[in-house]
């Protein structure tokens, strides 16, 4: 047995072990979107709340309303937003909350319809800023064709929060027949991204002013429902699954695909679209753009015979001009993401361990 195969076998054995939280207290790593986050979710929340909808954990849950066949199903999703600063080039916490929830519904295959919004406000937060955030949310909801129909507000003492936190939930209509999910992924499928990666994460890092860097860069925060619909219209039945590349970036999404499908994802580094400003900032910071959050990009797995048409559909949409086929699904090694580097080598792209990236939320 080769050394490489021994390493792969060791990784596979480790992955098959049931996740277990070893820490006695929550750490920042548990919110970073990597292995610590997944372990916390699996060991604490999935174990406690287990049910059929939760077992198919994704960006949204398909709800069985028990109304019989022929009745459209609903998809539900929820998320919380704690970004700092709350205002950044290209967006703010308000449109981020709306777009993020709309996008989770869209990549789950649903047509977004209704949202809720709950606010946790710190004593002393400026009312003017709150009005600006609410207006931003209203504008984002109008662009996405959804309504914010209910919500809640809580105020905590000064020093007990971080200005403004927002939690949103969304409901969408599942009105297309084709199934989506990692269970549909097959070897030979193409992996696409809808545009340049890492814009949001790097923008927020630079907006904090903690880094002595300047770049003409804006967050990519945007609703994805329109470009997702264009893709599905262009290649009906060929889209296997979709996922928006938020916390943990494209690398985390690809690992979820590889593990869930029991397949390999072979990624071509040269094909991954990254803006020069993002690439330069990441190089100076010593981080990989593949792990940096996006808020207006998604990863799609498409059947091989529909890949060219899918790419053309994405590039024809205003949000997808720089879309690219970045890799393929393969049989082996199952559960791993491999990157073919620009230097001709190959390396494993694993899920983040700990919290190595500058915090953006």
C-alpha positions as CSV (number, residue, x, y, z in Angstrom):
1,X,0.0,0.0,0.0
2,X,1.4,3.4,-1.0
3,X,1.9,6.2,1.5
4,X,-0.8,8.3,-0.3
5,X,-3.3,5.5,0.0
6,X,-2.5,5.1,3.7
7,X,-3.2,8.8,4.3
8,X,-6.5,8.5,2.3
9,X,-7.6,5.5,4.3
10,X,-6.8,7.2,7.6
11,X,-8.9,10.2,6.5
12,X,-11.8,8.0,5.6
13,X,-11.7,6.2,8.9
14,X,-11.7,9.5,10.8
15,X,-14.7,10.8,8.8
16,X,-16.8,7.7,9.5
17,X,-16.5,8.3,13.2
18,X,-19.5,9.9,14.8
19,X,-18.8,13.6,15.4
20,X,-18.2,14.5,19.1
21,X,-17.7,18.0,20.6
22,X,-14.6,17.8,22.8
23,X,-14.6,21.3,24.1
24,X,-16.5,22.2,27.3
25,X,-17.4,25.7,26.1
26,X,-18.4,27.2,22.8
27,X,-15.4,28.9,21.0
28,X,-15.3,31.2,18.0
29,X,-14.2,28.2,15.9
30,X,-17.7,26.8,16.4
31,X,-19.0,29.6,14.3
32,X,-16.4,29.6,11.5
33,X,-18.2,27.3,9.2
34,X,-15.5,24.5,9.3
35,X,-15.1,21.2,11.1
36,X,-15.8,22.6,14.5
37,X,-19.1,24.2,13.3
38,X,-20.2,20.9,11.7
39,X,-19.3,18.9,14.7
40,X,-21.3,21.2,17.0
41,X,-24.3,21.1,14.6
42,X,-24.2,17.3,14.3
43,X,-23.4,16.4,17.9
44,X,-25.7,18.9,19.7
45,X,-28.5,20.1,17.4
46,X,-29.1,17.3,14.9
47,X,-28.9,14.7,17.7
48,X,-31.4,16.6,19.8
49,X,-33.8,17.6,17.1
50,X,-33.5,14.7,14.7
51,X,-36.4,14.2,12.2
52,X,-36.7,13.3,8.6
53,X,-36.6,16.9,7.3
54,X,-33.6,17.7,9.4
55,X,-31.8,14.5,8.4
56,X,-31.7,15.9,4.8
57,X,-29.9,19.0,6.1
58,X,-29.2,21.6,3.5
59,X,-29.9,25.2,2.8
60,X,-33.6,24.7,3.4
61,X,-36.1,22.0,4.6
62,X,-38.8,20.6,2.3
63,X,-42.0,20.5,4.3
64,X,-44.5,17.7,4.0
65,X,-47.8,19.4,4.8
66,X,-49.8,16.1,4.5
67,X,-52.1,17.5,1.9
68,X,-51.7,14.7,-0.6
69,X,-50.2,14.5,-4.1
70,X,-50.6,17.4,-6.5
71,X,-50.2,20.0,-3.8
72,X,-47.1,22.2,-4.2
73,X,-44.6,21.7,-1.3
74,X,-43.0,24.4,0.8
75,X,-39.3,25.0,1.6
76,X,-38.4,26.7,4.8
77,X,-35.0,28.2,5.8
78,X,-33.6,30.4,8.6
79,X,-30.4,32.3,9.3
80,X,-28.8,34.9,11.6
81,X,-26.6,37.8,10.6
82,X,-24.1,39.4,12.9
83,X,-21.7,41.1,10.5
84,X,-19.3,43.8,11.6
85,X,-19.3,46.6,10.4
86,X,-23.0,46.7,9.7
87,X,-22.4,48.9,6.7
88,X,-19.8,48.0,4.1
89,X,-19.1,48.8,0.4
90,X,-21.8,47.3,-1.7
91,X,-24.3,46.5,1.1
92,X,-25.2,46.3,4.8
93,X,-26.5,43.8,7.3
94,X,-30.1,44.5,6.2
95,X,-29.9,43.6,2.5
96,X,-27.4,40.8,3.5
97,X,-30.2,39.2,5.7
98,X,-32.8,39.4,3.0
99,X,-30.5,38.2,0.2
100,X,-29.1,35.4,2.2
101,X,-32.5,34.0,3.0
102,X,-33.8,34.4,-0.5
103,X,-30.7,32.6,-1.8
104,X,-31.1,29.7,0.5
105,X,-34.6,29.2,-0.8
106,X,-33.6,29.6,-4.4
107,X,-30.7,27.1,-4.3
108,X,-33.1,24.7,-2.6
109,X,-35.2,24.8,-5.7
110,X,-38.0,27.0,-4.3
111,X,-39.5,30.2,-5.5
112,X,-39.0,32.6,-2.5
113,X,-42.3,34.1,-1.2
114,X,-42.3,35.3,2.4
115,X,-39.8,36.3,5.1
116,X,-39.8,37.0,8.8
117,X,-37.2,39.3,10.4
118,X,-36.2,39.5,14.1
119,X,-33.9,42.2,15.5
120,X,-31.7,42.1,18.6
121,X,-30.6,45.7,19.2
122,X,-28.1,46.9,21.7
123,X,-29.0,49.9,23.9
124,X,-27.6,53.0,22.3
125,X,-27.8,51.8,18.7
126,X,-28.6,54.9,16.5
127,X,-32.2,55.1,15.3
128,X,-30.9,56.6,12.1
129,X,-28.8,53.5,11.4
130,X,-31.8,51.3,12.1
131,X,-34.0,53.2,9.7
132,X,-31.3,52.9,7.0
133,X,-31.1,49.1,7.7
134,X,-34.9,48.7,7.5
135,X,-35.0,50.7,4.2
136,X,-32.2,48.5,2.8
137,X,-34.2,45.4,3.7
138,X,-37.3,46.7,2.1
139,X,-35.5,47.5,-1.1
140,X,-33.8,44.1,-1.1
141,X,-37.2,42.4,-0.6
142,X,-38.8,44.3,-3.4
143,X,-35.9,43.4,-5.8
144,X,-36.4,39.7,-4.9
145,X,-40.2,39.8,-5.1
146,X,-40.8,38.7,-1.5
147,X,-42.6,40.3,1.4
148,X,-41.4,40.6,5.0
149,X,-44.6,39.6,6.7
150,X,-43.8,39.1,10.4
151,X,-41.0,39.7,12.9
152,X,-39.8,40.5,16.4
153,X,-37.6,43.1,18.2
154,X,-35.6,42.7,21.4
155,X,-33.3,45.3,23.1
156,X,-30.3,44.2,25.2
157,X,-28.3,46.3,27.6
158,X,-25.4,48.4,26.4
159,X,-22.3,46.1,26.1
160,X,-24.4,43.0,25.9
161,X,-24.6,42.9,22.1
162,X,-22.8,44.2,19.1
163,X,-25.1,46.9,17.8
164,X,-27.6,45.0,15.7
165,X,-28.2,41.3,15.0
166,X,-30.8,40.1,12.5
167,X,-32.4,36.7,12.3
168,X,-34.6,35.9,9.2
169,X,-36.7,33.0,8.2
170,X,-38.1,32.4,4.7
171,X,-40.7,30.3,3.0
172,X,-40.8,29.4,-0.7
173,X,-42.9,27.4,-3.0
174,X,-41.4,24.2,-4.6
175,X,-43.2,24.3,-7.9
176,X,-40.8,22.3,-10.1
177,X,-40.9,18.5,-10.3
178,X,-37.1,17.7,-10.5
179,X,-35.4,16.7,-7.2
180,X,-32.3,18.6,-6.1
181,X,-29.7,17.5,-3.6
182,X,-26.4,15.7,-3.1
183,X,-28.1,12.4,-3.5
184,X,-28.6,13.3,-7.2
185,X,-24.9,13.9,-7.9
186,X,-23.2,11.5,-10.2
187,X,-19.6,10.9,-11.3
188,X,-19.0,12.8,-14.5
189,X,-21.1,15.8,-13.5
190,X,-19.7,19.3,-14.0
191,X,-19.2,21.7,-11.1
192,X,-19.9,25.4,-11.9
193,X,-19.6,28.6,-9.9
194,X,-21.8,31.6,-10.9
195,X,-19.1,34.2,-10.7
196,X,-15.9,35.4,-9.0
197,X,-15.5,34.2,-5.4
198,X,-14.5,35.8,-2.2
199,X,-15.7,39.4,-2.9
200,X,-17.9,39.7,0.2
201,X,-15.5,38.3,2.7
202,X,-12.5,40.4,1.6
203,X,-14.7,43.5,1.3
204,X,-15.8,43.2,4.9
205,X,-12.3,42.5,6.2
206,X,-11.0,45.6,4.5
207,X,-14.0,47.7,5.6
208,X,-13.1,47.2,9.2
209,X,-9.9,49.2,8.7
210,X,-7.8,46.7,10.7
211,X,-5.7,45.9,7.7
212,X,-3.5,48.4,6.0
213,X,-4.8,47.5,2.6
214,X,-7.0,49.3,0.1
215,X,-8.9,47.9,-2.9
216,X,-11.6,48.9,-5.2
217,X,-13.9,46.1,-4.2
218,X,-17.6,45.7,-3.2
219,X,-19.5,42.9,-1.6
220,X,-21.3,40.6,-4.0
221,X,-24.4,40.5,-1.9
222,X,-27.4,40.0,-4.2
223,X,-30.5,37.8,-4.6
224,X,-29.9,34.7,-6.7
225,X,-33.5,33.7,-7.6
226,X,-33.4,35.1,-11.1
227,X,-30.1,33.6,-12.2
228,X,-31.0,30.2,-10.6
229,X,-34.3,30.3,-12.5
230,X,-32.4,31.1,-15.8
231,X,-30.1,28.1,-15.2
232,X,-32.9,25.7,-14.5
233,X,-35.0,26.9,-17.5
234,X,-32.0,26.4,-19.8
235,X,-31.2,22.8,-18.7
236,X,-34.4,21.3,-17.2
237,X,-33.7,18.2,-15.3
238,X,-29.9,18.5,-15.7
239,X,-29.2,20.5,-12.5
240,X,-28.3,18.0,-9.7
241,X,-27.9,20.4,-6.8
242,X,-27.1,24.0,-5.9
243,X,-25.6,25.7,-2.8
244,X,-24.7,29.3,-2.1
245,X,-21.1,29.7,-1.0
246,X,-21.5,31.7,2.1
247,X,-19.6,31.0,5.4
248,X,-16.7,28.7,4.7
249,X,-16.7,29.6,1.0
250,X,-16.7,27.4,-2.1
251,X,-14.3,24.9,-0.5
252,X,-16.8,24.0,2.3
253,X,-19.6,23.6,-0.3
254,X,-17.5,21.2,-2.4
255,X,-16.6,19.1,0.7
256,X,-20.3,18.9,1.5
257,X,-20.9,17.6,-2.0
258,X,-18.1,15.1,-1.9
259,X,-19.1,13.7,1.4
260,X,-22.8,13.7,0.8
261,X,-22.5,12.0,-2.6
262,X,-19.7,9.6,-1.6
263,X,-17.7,10.8,-4.6
264,X,-14.7,13.0,-5.3
265,X,-14.7,16.5,-6.6
266,X,-11.7,17.3,-8.8
267,X,-11.2,21.1,-8.9
268,X,-9.1,23.0,-11.5
269,X,-7.4,25.9,-9.8
270,X,-6.8,27.8,-13.0
271,X,-10.5,27.7,-13.8
272,X,-11.7,29.2,-10.5
273,X,-12.7,32.9,-11.1
274,X,-11.1,35.3,-8.5
275,X,-10.8,39.0,-9.0
276,X,-7.2,40.3,-8.8
277,X,-8.0,42.5,-5.8
278,X,-9.3,39.5,-3.9
279,X,-6.4,37.3,-5.0
280,X,-3.9,40.0,-3.9
281,X,-5.5,40.6,-0.5
282,X,-5.7,36.9,0.2
283,X,-2.1,36.4,-0.8
284,X,-1.0,39.2,1.6
285,X,-3.2,37.7,4.4
286,X,-2.0,34.2,3.8
287,X,-5.5,32.8,3.2
288,X,-7.1,30.8,0.4
289,X,-10.0,32.5,-1.6
290,X,-11.7,29.1,-1.8
291,X,-12.5,29.5,1.9
292,X,-13.7,33.2,1.8
293,X,-17.4,33.9,2.0
294,X,-19.5,35.0,-0.9
295,X,-23.1,36.4,-0.6
296,X,-24.1,36.5,-4.2
297,X,-22.5,33.4,-5.8
298,X,-23.6,29.8,-5.9
299,X,-22.1,26.4,-6.8
300,X,-24.1,24.2,-9.1
301,X,-23.6,20.5,-10.1
302,X,-24.9,19.8,-13.5
303,X,-25.1,16.6,-15.6
304,X,-22.2,16.4,-18.0
305,X,-24.3,16.6,-21.1
306,X,-25.9,19.8,-20.0
307,X,-22.7,21.6,-18.7
308,X,-22.0,23.7,-21.8
309,X,-25.6,24.9,-22.1
310,X,-25.7,25.6,-18.4
311,X,-22.5,27.7,-18.6
312,X,-23.9,29.6,-21.5
313,X,-27.1,30.3,-19.6
314,X,-25.2,31.6,-16.5
315,X,-23.0,33.9,-18.6
316,X,-26.0,35.3,-20.5
317,X,-27.4,36.5,-17.2
318,X,-26.3,39.9,-15.8
319,X,-25.1,38.2,-12.6
320,X,-23.2,35.4,-14.3
321,X,-20.9,37.0,-16.8
322,X,-17.8,35.4,-15.2
323,X,-19.4,32.0,-14.4
324,X,-17.1,29.1,-15.0
325,X,-16.9,25.3,-15.0
326,X,-14.4,24.7,-12.2
327,X,-14.3,21.0,-11.8
328,X,-15.8,17.6,-12.2
329,X,-17.3,14.9,-10.0
330,X,-15.3,11.6,-10.0
331,X,-15.6,8.1,-8.5
332,X,-12.4,8.2,-6.5
333,X,-11.2,9.1,-3.9
334,X,-14.7,9.2,-2.4
335,X,-15.5,12.0,0.0
336,X,-12.5,14.2,-0.9
337,X,-12.0,17.4,-2.8
338,X,-8.7,17.5,-4.8
339,X,-7.3,20.6,-6.4
340,X,-5.2,20.5,-9.5
341,X,-2.8,23.4,-8.9
342,X,-1.4,25.8,-11.4
343,X,2.0,24.2,-10.9
344,X,0.8,20.8,-12.1
345,X,0.4,19.2,-8.7
346,X,-2.6,18.0,-6.7
347,X,-3.6,18.7,-3.1
348,X,-6.5,18.0,-0.8
349,X,-8.9,20.8,-0.1
350,X,-10.3,19.9,3.3
351,X,-12.8,21.7,5.5
352,X,-11.4,24.4,7.7
353,X,-10.1,23.3,11.1
354,X,-10.4,25.9,13.8
355,X,-10.8,29.5,12.9
356,X,-7.8,30.5,10.7
357,X,-9.5,33.3,8.7
358,X,-10.1,36.9,9.9
359,X,-13.7,37.0,11.4
360,X,-16.3,38.6,9.2
361,X,-19.3,37.8,11.3
